[in-house]
Amino acid sequence: MAGTVPVLPHERFSEFREYLKKVGFDFEKRPHQVFLARAGKLVVSLYESGKVVIAGSDSQLEREVRWYLSKLGAAGEALPERLASVAGKMRIGTDEAGKGDYFGPLVVAGALIDEGSEKRLLAIGVKDSKKLSDRTITALEKEIKKALGDGRWEVLRIDPEKYNSLHSEMGNVNRILAWAHARVIENLLGRNTDCALAVVDQFSTSSLANALMQKGKEIKIVQSVRGERDAAVAAASILARAEFLHWLERMGQELGVELPRGASGVINAARLLVSRHGKGALMGVAKLHFRTTDKVIEG
């Protein structure tokens, strides 16, 4: 079960506690946790959500604890080795929102976490933003920033007008993404010089490497498909999505036109926008290289 985050059914919490007590664990009370149990070099944290986070260097005792968790019916998703290897380490995670949306900006966010803040993030329910409702995302935004602490998060918003200019210049969305992810990483490194690791969702390894400046080139970059399974990337995904949603709502109110999310079902809104504010209005709210633009203009 190494490389997994076990999730224990609530009805088995007391049995798990009794087992840990029998094998020599001492217990501590922590906010948002059912308990934190410590035995020698191993720490086991049980959260209200049922997630069990195991940290430390006693591999034999860890195997025994994980075996008992499986006996109690704990389930967990196996992480790829590259993500499992970073758990508990200080690292930056970055992710983006708005890439596939016709309306709205491209937002890239970063979160720098260590072992303590990783536990806090898991305790408040941080996971891939695509698995959360918009209401939950906006509610978690402030909690995540508080859990991370000042100087340990970064949000870079590329508004549509700037995005369209960059796309004309670079001609490739991956290049824009690489530039934005690199800037977020560099900015966080500038305030946290002891960090030596960054985790990024897979998009273009070579583009990101080329976009990083000197500080970024000195750290290890781990890229993985579905990188949001890592707590740092998941936190960044929520911060990015929250900023995207705020912008979309605010701009829709200013223009008097509801701006839908996604890339389908947007033509009617775009045509209404053009009818009220002219074709030039699209430059400030939409990603013009989408085929939707031609359909709106031709229609």
Buried (B, 14 or more C-beta within 10 A) or exposed (E): BEBBBBBBEEEBBEBBBEBBEEEEBEBEEBEBBBBBBBBEEBBBBBBEBBBBBBBBEBEEBBEBBBEBBBEBEBBBEEBBEBBBEBBBBBBBBBBBBBBEBBBBBBBBBBBBBBEEBBBBBBBBBBBBBEEBEEEBBBBBBEBBBEBBBEEBBBBBBBBBBEBBEBBEEBEEBBBBBBBBBBBBBBBBBEEBEEBEBBBBBEBBEEBBBEBBEEBBEEBEBBBBEBBBBBBBBBBBBBBBBBBBBBBBBEBBEEBEBEBBBEBEEBBEBBBBBBEEBEEEBBBBBBBBEBEBBEEBEEE
